[in-house]
């Protein structure tokens, strides 16, 4: 195997990076994951993820973790309501949704980010993840790279794989192509103990998700397994200054006032979300890599996930694409089909870019639909067809 006696460094311990580490270790490859978090408890995990059969779940199956996944996913968390700005229900699949339907292409089981991360971490060899490794820079050494971290440590790797997200510090070593602003910003807000803090919305959710549309804006929300609620106020804002309408996110009164101003004619039922938010809220301008991006492949460096192809979240493809990247990259790197590592990486990157461009186009188009004047009618038609 071409990776015999090679040291692989994966920078970033998200779903994509950890999945790749697991898949490579199954083939006997020497791999380390360098993660900036101080430890596995350091980060507040965001909204749940829905796993797609042909991508995220395909990687989980190949990693031998489907049985573990079934013990950790949240049955019923994929059920949804579509409502208008006054929370009037226009679509519900609560009565029809099967809690478990593995093997169906249309079943998208939800799992909280924390349990998914823990599941992947526990599948790795001890000390695979090197915590508190905030990547600063790297420089060529021999045929590989010497990596340097904020804590003063350094490490050598024959091959570096960037899994460090949308703001990847490794991507510029391979390409200077940058993402463009999509025109949409999402304000991420958490509500702790939603049953008490937002009882009306908690009751409507019933463990599932709500998509609310009105006046070319959205509220998108779902429950977490610990009883907290994460929601996103999603709206179009200035193309040249995506932060222009972001509120004072450290004061719940200001958050509510912002909502009342920016979401006119939306009902008072939503106020409890903002009044009882756990601050600070997190503004997330939504970016996307150019659909026609390309670069010259290297023999000792490649990318996966958002580092390679950040895209809007409006098709639920982000984590799934990252995990499919991990699956395909592991297969290319360990295949006898290619004479050299560079040939394997080139083949992976060509296919990955084509696949990601298709998903990104769908995400951009969905974003336009969800923030149009007729968003409610459009989304009702979409889900009724499916």
C-alpha positions in Angstrom: 0.0 0.0 0.0 1.3 3.5 -1.0 0.7 4.8 2.6 3.0 2.2 4.2 5.4 4.1 6.5 3.6 7.4 5.8 2.4 9.7 8.6 -0.9 11.4 7.9 -1.9 14.6 9.7 -5.6 15.5 9.7 -6.1 19.1 10.9 -9.6 19.5 12.3 -11.6 17.1 14.5 -15.1 17.6 13.1 -17.2 14.8 11.5 -15.2 14.7 8.3 -11.8 14.6 9.9 -12.7 12.1 12.5 -14.5 9.9 10.0 -11.4 9.9 7.8 -9.2 9.0 10.7 -11.4 6.0 11.5 -11.5 4.8 7.9 -7.7 5.1 7.5 -7.0 3.3 10.8 -9.2 0.4 9.6 -6.6 0.1 6.8 -3.7 0.2 9.2 -2.6 3.8 8.3 -0.6 5.9 10.7 -2.8 9.0 11.4 -3.0 11.8 13.9 -5.8 14.3 14.2 -4.8 17.8 15.4 -7.7 19.6 17.0 -7.7 23.2 18.3 -10.3 22.5 21.1 -8.7 22.0 24.5 -10.5 18.8 25.0 -13.7 17.0 23.7 -15.9 18.9 26.2 -14.6 22.4 25.2 -17.1 23.3 22.5 -20.8 23.9 22.7 -22.3 21.7 20.0 -24.9 23.3 17.7 -28.0 22.0 16.1 -28.5 18.3 15.3 -27.4 16.9 11.9 -29.5 14.8 9.6 -27.6 11.9 8.0 -28.2 11.0 4.4 -28.2 7.4 3.2 -25.9 8.0 0.3 -23.3 10.1 2.1 -23.1 10.5 5.9 -24.7 7.1 6.6 -22.6 5.4 3.8 -19.5 6.6 5.6 -20.8 5.4 9.0 -21.6 2.0 7.5 -18.1 1.7 6.0 -16.6 2.7 9.3 -18.4 -0.2 11.0 -20.4 2.2 13.2 -24.0 1.8 12.1 -24.9 -0.2 15.2 -23.4 2.5 17.4 -25.2 5.2 15.4 -28.5 3.5 15.9 -28.0 3.6 19.7 -27.3 7.4 19.5 -29.6 8.9 16.9 -32.8 10.6 18.0 -35.9 8.8 16.7 -38.6 11.3 15.7 -36.2 14.3 15.6 -36.6 14.5 11.8 -40.3 15.2 11.9 -41.2 18.7 10.9 -43.8 21.4 10.8 -44.0 24.2 8.2 -45.7 27.3 9.5 -46.3 30.9 8.6 -45.0 34.0 10.4 -47.9 33.6 13.0 -47.1 29.9 13.6 -50.2 28.7 11.8 -49.4 25.1 10.7 -49.6 24.4 7.0 -47.8 21.1 6.9 -47.0 18.4 9.4 -45.6 14.9 9.1 -45.8 14.2 12.8 -48.4 11.5 12.3 -46.9 9.9 9.2 -43.2 10.0 10.0 -41.6 6.6 10.8 -39.2 6.8 13.8 -36.8 4.3 12.1 -36.5 3.4 8.5 -32.9 2.6 7.8 -32.2 1.5 4.3 -34.6 3.9 2.8 -33.0 6.6 0.6 -35.6 9.1 2.1 -34.9 8.4 5.7 -32.6 11.1 7.2 -32.1 10.2 10.9 -31.0 13.1 13.2 -28.2 12.9 15.6 -26.8 15.6 18.0 -23.4 16.8 17.1 -22.0 15.8 20.5 -23.0 12.1 20.4 -21.8 11.9 16.8 -18.4 13.3 17.7 -18.1 11.1 20.8 -19.1 8.0 18.7 -16.3 8.8 16.2 -13.7 9.6 18.9 -14.4 6.4 20.8 -13.8 4.4 17.5 -10.2 5.7 17.2 -7.0 4.3 18.6 -6.0 5.9 22.0 -4.2 9.2 21.5 -5.1 9.6 17.9 -6.5 13.1 18.6 -3.9 15.6 19.7 -6.0 18.2 21.6 -5.1 21.9 22.1 -3.4 21.9 18.7 -4.4 25.3 17.2 -2.8 25.3 13.7 -0.7 28.3 12.9 1.4 27.5 9.9 3.4 24.8 8.1 6.5 24.7 5.9 7.8 22.1 3.4 10.2 19.6 4.9 11.6 16.7 2.9 8.7 15.4 0.9 6.1 16.4 3.5 5.3 19.2 6.0 6.4 20.5 9.3 3.3 21.8 11.2 3.4 24.4 13.9 0.8 25.0 16.6 -0.2 27.9 18.9 0.9 26.0 22.0 4.5 25.9 20.8 4.4 22.3 19.6 5.2 21.1 16.1 4.8 17.8 14.1 5.9 16.3 10.9 3.6 14.7 8.4 4.1 13.1 5.0 0.6 14.1 4.0 -1.6 16.9 5.4 -5.4 16.8 5.1 -7.2 20.0 5.8 -10.5 19.3 7.7 -10.4 22.7 9.5 -13.6 24.2 8.2 -14.8 27.2 6.3 -12.0 29.4 7.6 -9.3 26.9 6.9 -5.8 28.1 7.5 -4.4 25.3 5.4 -6.5 25.9 2.2 -4.2 28.8 1.1 -1.3 26.4 0.8 -3.2 24.8 -2.0 -5.3 27.5 -3.6 -6.1 31.2 -3.4 -9.7 30.8 -4.4 -12.0 32.3 -1.8 -15.7 31.8 -1.0 -18.3 34.4 -2.0 -21.1 35.8 0.3 -24.4 34.2 -0.6 -26.5 37.3 0.4 -28.0 35.4 3.4 -27.0 35.7 7.1 -28.3 33.4 9.8 -28.3 34.4 13.5 -27.8 31.3 15.6 -29.5 31.4 19.0 -29.7 28.8 21.8 -32.5 28.5 24.3 -31.5 26.5 27.4 -34.2 24.2 28.9 -36.7 25.1 26.3 -39.6 23.4 28.0 -39.5 26.1 30.7 -38.0 29.0 28.7 -40.1 28.7 25.6 -43.0 26.4 26.5 -45.3 27.3 23.5 -42.6 26.7 20.9 -41.3 23.6 22.8 -44.8 22.1 22.7 -45.2 22.8 18.9 -41.8 21.2 18.2 -42.6 18.0 20.1 -39.0 16.9 19.7 -38.9 17.7 16.0 -38.2 20.7 13.8 -40.1 23.9 12.7 -39.6 25.8 9.5 -41.3 29.2 9.6 -41.6 31.5 6.5 -42.9 35.0 6.0 -41.9 38.3 4.4 -38.9 36.7 2.7 -37.4 35.7 6.0 -37.2 32.4 8.0 -37.0 31.0 11.4 -35.6 27.5 11.4 -35.3 25.5 14.7 -35.0 22.1 16.3 -34.6 20.4 19.6 -31.4 19.0 21.0 -31.3 15.8 23.0 -30.4 17.6 26.2 -33.7 19.7 26.1 -32.1 22.8 24.7 -33.4 24.4 21.5 -31.3 25.9 18.7 -32.9 28.3 16.2 -31.7 30.4 13.3 -33.1 33.7 12.2 -32.3 33.6 8.5 -32.6 36.6 6.3 -31.1 38.4 3.3 -28.9 41.4 4.1 -26.5 43.7 2.4 -24.3 42.0 -0.1 -21.3 44.2 0.6 -21.7 44.2 4.4 -23.3 41.0 5.8 -23.0 42.4 9.3 -25.1 45.5 8.7 -28.2 44.3 10.4 -26.8 42.0 13.1 -28.1 43.0 16.5 -26.4 43.5 19.8 -26.1 39.8 20.5 -25.3 40.2 24.2 -28.6 41.6 25.4 -31.9 39.7 25.1 -33.9 43.0 25.1 -31.9 44.2 22.1 -32.3 40.8 20.4 -36.1 41.0 20.8 -36.1 44.6 19.6 -34.1 43.6 16.5 -36.5 40.8 15.7 -39.5 43.1 16.0 -37.8 45.6 13.6 -36.3 43.1 11.1 -39.2 40.6 11.1 -42.3 43.0 10.9 -45.7 41.3 10.9 -44.3 38.2 12.6 -46.4 37.0 15.5 -45.7 37.5 19.2 -45.5 33.7 19.8 -41.9 33.9 18.7 -40.9 36.5 21.3 -40.3 33.9 24.0 -37.4 32.6 21.9 -35.6 36.0 22.0 -36.6 37.0 25.5 -35.1 33.8 26.9 -32.2 33.3 24.6 -28.9 32.1 26.0 -26.5 34.9 24.9 -24.5 35.6 23.0 -26.2 34.9 19.8 -23.8 34.0 16.9 -24.1 35.8 13.5 -23.2 33.5 10.6 -23.0 35.1 7.2 -23.4 32.3 4.7 -20.7 31.8 2.2 -20.2 29.4 -0.8 -17.1 28.4 -2.8 -17.3 29.1 -6.5 -19.0 26.2 -8.3 -16.3 26.1 -10.9 -13.3 26.1 -8.6 -10.2 24.1 -9.5 -6.6 23.8 -8.5 -3.4 21.8 -9.2 -3.3 18.7 -7.0 -0.3 18.0 -4.8 1.1 14.7 -3.6 1.2 15.8 0.1 -1.8 18.0 0.7 -5.5 17.9 0.1 -8.8 19.2 1.6 -12.2 17.9 2.7 -15.5 19.2 3.9 -16.0 23.0 4.4 -12.3 23.6 3.9 -12.7 22.3 0.3 -16.3 23.4 -0.6 -18.1 25.4 2.0 -21.7 25.9 1.0 -25.0 27.2 2.4 -26.9 24.8 4.8 -30.2 24.8 2.9 -29.9 21.3 1.5 -28.5 19.7 4.7 -25.3 18.7 2.9 -22.5 20.1 4.8 -21.6 17.4 7.3 -22.8 14.7 4.9 -20.5 16.0 2.1 -17.6 16.1 4.6 -18.1 12.5 5.6 -18.5 11.4 2.0 -15.3 13.2 1.2 -13.7 11.2 4.0 -15.0 7.9 2.6 -13.9 8.6 -0.9 -10.5 10.0 0.0 -9.8 7.0 2.2 -10.7 4.7 -0.7 -8.6 6.6 -3.2 -5.5 6.7 -0.9 -5.6 3.0 -0.1 -6.6 1.8 -3.6 -4.2 -0.2 -5.8 -5.8 1.5 -8.8 -3.4 4.4 -8.7 0.4 4.2 -9.2 1.1 7.3 -7.0 -0.4 9.2 -4.1 -0.7 12.3 -6.3 -2.7 10.3 -8.9 -5.0 9.1 -6.1 -5.4 12.7 -4.7 -6.1 14.1 -8.1 -8.8 11.6 -8.9 -10.4 12.3 -5.5 -10.3 16.0 -5.9 -11.8 16.0 -9.4 -14.7 13.9 -8.3 -15.1 15.8 -5.0 -15.3 19.2 -6.7 -17.9 18.0 -9.2 -20.0 16.4 -6.5 -19.8 19.3 -4.2 -20.6 21.8 -6.9 -23.9 20.0 -7.6 -24.8 20.0 -3.9 -23.8 23.7 -3.6 -25.9 24.7 -6.5 -28.9 22.9 -4.9 -28.1 24.7 -1.6 -28.0 28.1 -3.3 -31.2 27.5 -5.1 -32.9 26.3 -2.0 -31.7 29.4 -0.2 -33.3 31.6 -2.8 -36.6 29.7 -2.5 -36.6 29.9 1.3 -36.1 33.7 1.3 -38.5 34.6 -1.5 -41.8 36.3 -1.2 -43.6 33.0 -2.0 -41.4 30.9 0.3 -44.2 29.3 2.2 -46.1 28.2 -0.9 -42.9 27.0 -2.6 -41.7 25.0 0.4 -45.2 23.5 0.9 -45.2 22.3 -2.7 -41.7 20.9 -2.3 -42.5 18.8 0.8 -45.9 17.7 -0.5 -44.2 16.3 -3.6 -41.6 14.5 -1.5 
